[in-house]
Amino acid sequence: MTNVANSESPYLATFGAGCFWGVEHYFKKQFGNELIKIKVGYTGGTAVSALTNYEAVCKGKTGHAEAVQIEYDPSKTDYDSLVTYFFRIHDPTTKDRQENNKGNQYRSVVFYHSEGQKGIAESVKEKVKNHFKDPIVTEIVPAATFILAEEYHQEYLDKNPNGHCSHKLHW
């Protein structure tokens, strides 16, 4: 396992891969109790205020991506495994889009919390490129303030099993 100590505890991984409902659902399904906590929210934009909400993000007013922030137990899983799974559950070759979800808030992006995480994300991106026919357009950028999404978005697909999900395993 390749673990990367963040500049501070806890161990965090933050990803944008389209609609956060599916990303959260797939990570919980795959990693289960290896994850301490997973939350959906907004990050990577310019607006950081109490006015940042789902409506503002969807209208493109904030520059934020819909994202998941995962707190994980490094004795049970590692950052490399999380990044690899991130690439498996969405199409990292489409800019600002996942299936019918279109807009900058649906971009493919890894938000790294340390230089070690950046290196792992870049390495995994290179390693998985042969699984896709088109070039990967995933951004790898420093983590920024994570704004928790509204409560009704948390565990959305657990509460609404027939809710929309554009994610699937690609390999």
DAKAMO-V456044 format. One record per helix or strand of 3 or more residues. SS is the DSSP state (h for helix, s for strand). FROM is the first residue (numbers start at 1). TO is the last residue. If there is no record, write none. Layout:
BEGIN
SS;FROM;TO / SS;FROM;TO
END
This chain:
BEGIN
s;12;17 / h;20;34 / s;35;43 / h;54;58 / s;65;72 / h;79;88 / h;104;106 / s;108;112 / h;115;131 / s;139;142 / h;151;153 / h;156;159
END
